[in-house]
Amino acid sequence: MRAGNIVVGVAGVRAALQRSTVVCVVLAQDASQRTVEKVERLAVARRIPVLRGPAAEQLGAGLGRPPVQAVGVTDPALARGLTAGG
């Protein structure tokens, strides 16, 4: 995955949503209720698709990071692949 295709972490994802630079959001399956409310509400208001991914530990490991509750996708092609189930 090339740098610049994703935004990692709740604060970064929310900021990117506010700047309208995210085209898709992935929330960890075990994200806290507070995280879900904060991120999902903003994404829905901006008509950005929200997907549920694996557990935070797996999501972070897939990115070479510690557990991650939210990831924002900024690359339209990558987002299309995710939302198509690919």
MODELLER restraints for C-alpha pairs under 7 A, 6 or more apart:
rsr = mdl.restraints
at = mdl.atoms
rsr.add(forms.Gaussian(group=physical.xy_distance, feature=features.Distance(at['CA:5:A'], at['CA:73:A']), mean=5.94, stdev=0.5))
rsr.add(forms.Gaussian(group=physical.xy_distance, feature=features.Distance(at['CA:5:A'], at['CA:74:A']), mean=5.06, stdev=0.5))
rsr.add(forms.Gaussian(group=physical.xy_distance, feature=features.Distance(at['CA:5:A'], at['CA:75:A']), mean=5.03, stdev=0.5))
rsr.add(forms.Gaussian(group=physical.xy_distance, feature=features.Distance(at['CA:6:A'], at['CA:71:A']), mean=6.61, stdev=0.5))
rsr.add(forms.Gaussian(group=physical.xy_distance, feature=features.Distance(at['CA:6:A'], at['CA:72:A']), mean=5.40, stdev=0.5))
rsr.add(forms.Gaussian(group=physical.xy_distance, feature=features.Distance(at['CA:6:A'], at['CA:73:A']), mean=4.48, stdev=0.5))
rsr.add(forms.Gaussian(group=physical.xy_distance, feature=features.Distance(at['CA:6:A'], at['CA:74:A']), mean=5.48, stdev=0.5))
rsr.add(forms.Gaussian(group=physical.xy_distance, feature=features.Distance(at['CA:7:A'], at['CA:13:A']), mean=5.82, stdev=0.5))
rsr.add(forms.Gaussian(group=physical.xy_distance, feature=features.Distance(at['CA:7:A'], at['CA:71:A']), mean=5.63, stdev=0.5))
rsr.add(forms.Gaussian(group=physical.xy_distance, feature=features.Distance(at['CA:7:A'], at['CA:72:A']), mean=4.81, stdev=0.5))
rsr.add(forms.Gaussian(group=physical.xy_distance, feature=features.Distance(at['CA:7:A'], at['CA:73:A']), mean=6.41, stdev=0.5))
rsr.add(forms.Gaussian(group=physical.xy_distance, feature=features.Distance(at['CA:8:A'], at['CA:70:A']), mean=6.35, stdev=0.5))
rsr.add(forms.Gaussian(group=physical.xy_distance, feature=features.Distance(at['CA:8:A'], at['CA:71:A']), mean=4.71, stdev=0.5))
rsr.add(forms.Gaussian(group=physical.xy_distance, feature=features.Distance(at['CA:8:A'], at['CA:72:A']), mean=6.44, stdev=0.5))
rsr.add(forms.Gaussian(group=physical.xy_distance, feature=features.Distance(at['CA:9:A'], at['CA:68:A']), mean=6.11, stdev=0.5))
rsr.add(forms.Gaussian(group=physical.xy_distance, feature=features.Distance(at['CA:9:A'], at['CA:69:A']), mean=6.40, stdev=0.5))
rsr.add(forms.Gaussian(group=physical.xy_distance, feature=features.Distance(at['CA:9:A'], at['CA:70:A']), mean=5.14, stdev=0.5))
rsr.add(forms.Gaussian(group=physical.xy_distance, feature=features.Distance(at['CA:9:A'], at['CA:71:A']), mean=6.00, stdev=0.5))
rsr.add(forms.Gaussian(group=physical.xy_distance, feature=features.Distance(at['CA:10:A'], at['CA:35:A']), mean=6.94, stdev=0.5))
rsr.add(forms.Gaussian(group=physical.xy_distance, feature=features.Distance(at['CA:10:A'], at['CA:69:A']), mean=6.75, stdev=0.5))
rsr.add(forms.Gaussian(group=physical.xy_distance, feature=features.Distance(at['CA:10:A'], at['CA:70:A']), mean=5.35, stdev=0.5))
rsr.add(forms.Gaussian(group=physical.xy_distance, feature=features.Distance(at['CA:13:A'], at['CA:70:A']), mean=6.86, stdev=0.5))
rsr.add(forms.Gaussian(group=physical.xy_distance, feature=features.Distance(at['CA:13:A'], at['CA:71:A']), mean=6.36, stdev=0.5))
rsr.add(forms.Gaussian(group=physical.xy_distance, feature=features.Distance(at['CA:13:A'], at['CA:72:A']), mean=5.30, stdev=0.5))
rsr.add(forms.Gaussian(group=physical.xy_distance, feature=features.Distance(at['CA:14:A'], at['CA:39:A']), mean=6.10, stdev=0.5))
rsr.add(forms.Gaussian(group=physical.xy_distance, feature=features.Distance(at['CA:16:A'], at['CA:22:A']), mean=5.83, stdev=0.5))
rsr.add(forms.Gaussian(group=physical.xy_distance, feature=features.Distance(at['CA:17:A'], at['CA:43:A']), mean=6.62, stdev=0.5))
rsr.add(forms.Gaussian(group=physical.xy_distance, feature=features.Distance(at['CA:21:A'], at['CA:74:A']), mean=5.96, stdev=0.5))
rsr.add(forms.Gaussian(group=physical.xy_distance, feature=features.Distance(at['CA:22:A'], at['CA:72:A']), mean=5.76, stdev=0.5))
rsr.add(forms.Gaussian(group=physical.xy_distance, feature=features.Distance(at['CA:22:A'], at['CA:73:A']), mean=5.51, stdev=0.5))
rsr.add(forms.Gaussian(group=physical.xy_distance, feature=features.Distance(at['CA:22:A'], at['CA:74:A']), mean=4.52, stdev=0.5))
rsr.add(forms.Gaussian(group=physical.xy_distance, feature=features.Distance(at['CA:23:A'], at['CA:48:A']), mean=5.92, stdev=0.5))
rsr.add(forms.Gaussian(group=physical.xy_distance, feature=features.Distance(at['CA:23:A'], at['CA:73:A']), mean=5.87, stdev=0.5))
rsr.add(forms.Gaussian(group=physical.xy_distance, feature=features.Distance(at['CA:23:A'], at['CA:74:A']), mean=5.51, stdev=0.5))
rsr.add(forms.Gaussian(group=physical.xy_distance, feature=features.Distance(at['CA:23:A'], at['CA:76:A']), mean=6.28, stdev=0.5))
rsr.add(forms.Gaussian(group=physical.xy_distance, feature=features.Distance(at['CA:23:A'], at['CA:79:A']), mean=6.56, stdev=0.5))
rsr.add(forms.Gaussian(group=physical.xy_distance, feature=features.Distance(at['CA:24:A'], at['CA:48:A']), mean=5.60, stdev=0.5))
rsr.add(forms.Gaussian(group=physical.xy_distance, feature=features.Distance(at['CA:24:A'], at['CA:49:A']), mean=5.10, stdev=0.5))
rsr.add(forms.Gaussian(group=physical.xy_distance, feature=features.Distance(at['CA:24:A'], at['CA:50:A']), mean=6.13, stdev=0.5))
rsr.add(forms.Gaussian(group=physical.xy_distance, feature=features.Distance(at['CA:24:A'], at['CA:72:A']), mean=5.97, stdev=0.5))
rsr.add(forms.Gaussian(group=physical.xy_distance, feature=features.Distance(at['CA:24:A'], at['CA:73:A']), mean=5.15, stdev=0.5))
rsr.add(forms.Gaussian(group=physical.xy_distance, feature=features.Distance(at['CA:24:A'], at['CA:79:A']), mean=5.75, stdev=0.5))
rsr.add(forms.Gaussian(group=physical.xy_distance, feature=features.Distance(at['CA:25:A'], at['CA:49:A']), mean=6.28, stdev=0.5))
rsr.add(forms.Gaussian(group=physical.xy_distance, feature=features.Distance(at['CA:25:A'], at['CA:50:A']), mean=4.80, stdev=0.5))
rsr.add(forms.Gaussian(group=physical.xy_distance, feature=features.Distance(at['CA:25:A'], at['CA:51:A']), mean=6.16, stdev=0.5))
rsr.add(forms.Gaussian(group=physical.xy_distance, feature=features.Distance(at['CA:25:A'], at['CA:71:A']), mean=5.79, stdev=0.5))
rsr.add(forms.Gaussian(group=physical.xy_distance, feature=features.Distance(at['CA:25:A'], at['CA:72:A']), mean=4.50, stdev=0.5))
rsr.add(forms.Gaussian(group=physical.xy_distance, feature=features.Distance(at['CA:25:A'], at['CA:73:A']), mean=6.02, stdev=0.5))
rsr.add(forms.Gaussian(group=physical.xy_distance, feature=features.Distance(at['CA:26:A'], at['CA:50:A']), mean=5.84, stdev=0.5))
rsr.add(forms.Gaussian(group=physical.xy_distance, feature=features.Distance(at['CA:26:A'], at['CA:51:A']), mean=4.77, stdev=0.5))
rsr.add(forms.Gaussian(group=physical.xy_distance, feature=features.Distance(at['CA:26:A'], at['CA:52:A']), mean=5.67, stdev=0.5))
rsr.add(forms.Gaussian(group=physical.xy_distance, feature=features.Distance(at['CA:26:A'], at['CA:53:A']), mean=5.89, stdev=0.5))
rsr.add(forms.Gaussian(group=physical.xy_distance, feature=features.Distance(at['CA:26:A'], at['CA:70:A']), mean=5.79, stdev=0.5))
rsr.add(forms.Gaussian(group=physical.xy_distance, feature=features.Distance(at['CA:26:A'], at['CA:71:A']), mean=5.13, stdev=0.5))
rsr.add(forms.Gaussian(group=physical.xy_distance, feature=features.Distance(at['CA:26:A'], at['CA:72:A']), mean=6.30, stdev=0.5))
rsr.add(forms.Gaussian(group=physical.xy_distance, feature=features.Distance(at['CA:27:A'], at['CA:51:A']), mean=6.20, stdev=0.5))
rsr.add(forms.Gaussian(group=physical.xy_distance, feature=features.Distance(at['CA:27:A'], at['CA:52:A']), mean=4.98, stdev=0.5))
rsr.add(forms.Gaussian(group=physical.xy_distance, feature=features.Distance(at['CA:27:A'], at['CA:53:A']), mean=5.77, stdev=0.5))
rsr.add(forms.Gaussian(group=physical.xy_distance, feature=features.Distance(at['CA:27:A'], at['CA:69:A']), mean=5.76, stdev=0.5))
rsr.add(forms.Gaussian(group=physical.xy_distance, feature=features.Distance(at['CA:27:A'], at['CA:70:A']), mean=4.59, stdev=0.5))
rsr.add(forms.Gaussian(group=physical.xy_distance, feature=features.Distance(at['CA:27:A'], at['CA:71:A']), mean=6.49, stdev=0.5))
rsr.add(forms.Gaussian(group=physical.xy_distance, feature=features.Distance(at['CA:28:A'], at['CA:52:A']), mean=5.87, stdev=0.5))
rsr.add(forms.Gaussian(group=physical.xy_distance, feature=features.Distance(at['CA:28:A'], at['CA:53:A']), mean=4.97, stdev=0.5))
rsr.add(forms.Gaussian(group=physical.xy_distance, feature=features.Distance(at['CA:28:A'], at['CA:54:A']), mean=5.48, stdev=0.5))
rsr.add(forms.Gaussian(group=physical.xy_distance, feature=features.Distance(at['CA:28:A'], at['CA:55:A']), mean=5.03, stdev=0.5))
rsr.add(forms.Gaussian(group=physical.xy_distance, feature=features.Distance(at['CA:28:A'], at['CA:56:A']), mean=4.91, stdev=0.5))
rsr.add(forms.Gaussian(group=physical.xy_distance, feature=features.Distance(at['CA:28:A'], at['CA:59:A']), mean=6.75, stdev=0.5))
rsr.add(forms.Gaussian(group=physical.xy_distance, feature=features.Distance(at['CA:28:A'], at['CA:69:A']), mean=4.86, stdev=0.5))
rsr.add(forms.Gaussian(group=physical.xy_distance, feature=features.Distance(at['CA:28:A'], at['CA:70:A']), mean=6.13, stdev=0.5))
rsr.add(forms.Gaussian(group=physical.xy_distance, feature=features.Distance(at['CA:29:A'], at['CA:52:A']), mean=5.56, stdev=0.5))
rsr.add(forms.Gaussian(group=physical.xy_distance, feature=features.Distance(at['CA:29:A'], at['CA:53:A']), mean=5.48, stdev=0.5))
rsr.add(forms.Gaussian(group=physical.xy_distance, feature=features.Distance(at['CA:29:A'], at['CA:54:A']), mean=5.26, stdev=0.5))
rsr.add(forms.Gaussian(group=physical.xy_distance, feature=features.Distance(at['CA:29:A'], at['CA:55:A']), mean=4.82, stdev=0.5))
rsr.add(forms.Gaussian(group=physical.xy_distance, feature=features.Distance(at['CA:29:A'], at['CA:56:A']), mean=6.90, stdev=0.5))
rsr.add(forms.Gaussian(group=physical.xy_distance, feature=features.Distance(at['CA:30:A'], at['CA:55:A']), mean=5.35, stdev=0.5))
rsr.add(forms.Gaussian(group=physical.xy_distance, feature=features.Distance(at['CA:30:A'], at['CA:56:A']), mean=6.32, stdev=0.5))
rsr.add(forms.Gaussian(group=physical.xy_distance, feature=features.Distance(at['CA:31:A'], at['CA:56:A']), mean=6.80, stdev=0.5))
rsr.add(forms.Gaussian(group=physical.xy_distance, feature=features.Distance(at['CA:31:A'], at['CA:69:A']), mean=5.19, stdev=0.5))
rsr.add(forms.Gaussian(group=physical.xy_distance, feature=features.Distance(at['CA:40:A'], at['CA:50:A']), mean=6.80, stdev=0.5))
rsr.add(forms.Gaussian(group=physical.xy_distance, feature=features.Distance(at['CA:43:A'], at['CA:49:A']), mean=6.97, stdev=0.5))
rsr.add(forms.Gaussian(group=physical.xy_distance, feature=features.Distance(at['CA:56:A'], at['CA:67:A']), mean=4.75, stdev=0.5))
rsr.add(forms.Gaussian(group=physical.xy_distance, feature=features.Distance(at['CA:56:A'], at['CA:68:A']), mean=4.79, stdev=0.5))
rsr.add(forms.Gaussian(group=physical.xy_distance, feature=features.Distance(at['CA:56:A'], at['CA:69:A']), mean=5.13, stdev=0.5))
rsr.add(forms.Gaussian(group=physical.xy_distance, feature=features.Distance(at['CA:57:A'], at['CA:66:A']), mean=6.68, stdev=0.5))
rsr.add(forms.Gaussian(group=physical.xy_distance, feature=features.Distance(at['CA:57:A'], at['CA:67:A']), mean=4.10, stdev=0.5))
rsr.add(forms.Gaussian(group=physical.xy_distance, feature=features.Distance(at['CA:57:A'], at['CA:68:A']), mean=6.54, stdev=0.5))
rsr.add(forms.Gaussian(group=physical.xy_distance, feature=features.Distance(at['CA:59:A'], at['CA:67:A']), mean=6.66, stdev=0.5))
rsr.add(forms.Gaussian(group=physical.xy_distance, feature=features.Distance(at['CA:59:A'], at['CA:68:A']), mean=6.02, stdev=0.5))
rsr.add(forms.Gaussian(group=physical.xy_distance, feature=features.Distance(at['CA:60:A'], at['CA:66:A']), mean=5.13, stdev=0.5))
rsr.add(forms.Gaussian(group=physical.xy_distance, feature=features.Distance(at['CA:60:A'], at['CA:67:A']), mean=4.44, stdev=0.5))
rsr.add(forms.Gaussian(group=physical.xy_distance, feature=features.Distance(at['CA:60:A'], at['CA:68:A']), mean=4.75, stdev=0.5))
rsr.add(forms.Gaussian(group=physical.xy_distance, feature=features.Distance(at['CA:61:A'], at['CA:67:A']), mean=6.92, stdev=0.5))
rsr.add(forms.Gaussian(group=physical.xy_distance, feature=features.Distance(at['CA:73:A'], at['CA:79:A']), mean=6.17, stdev=0.5))
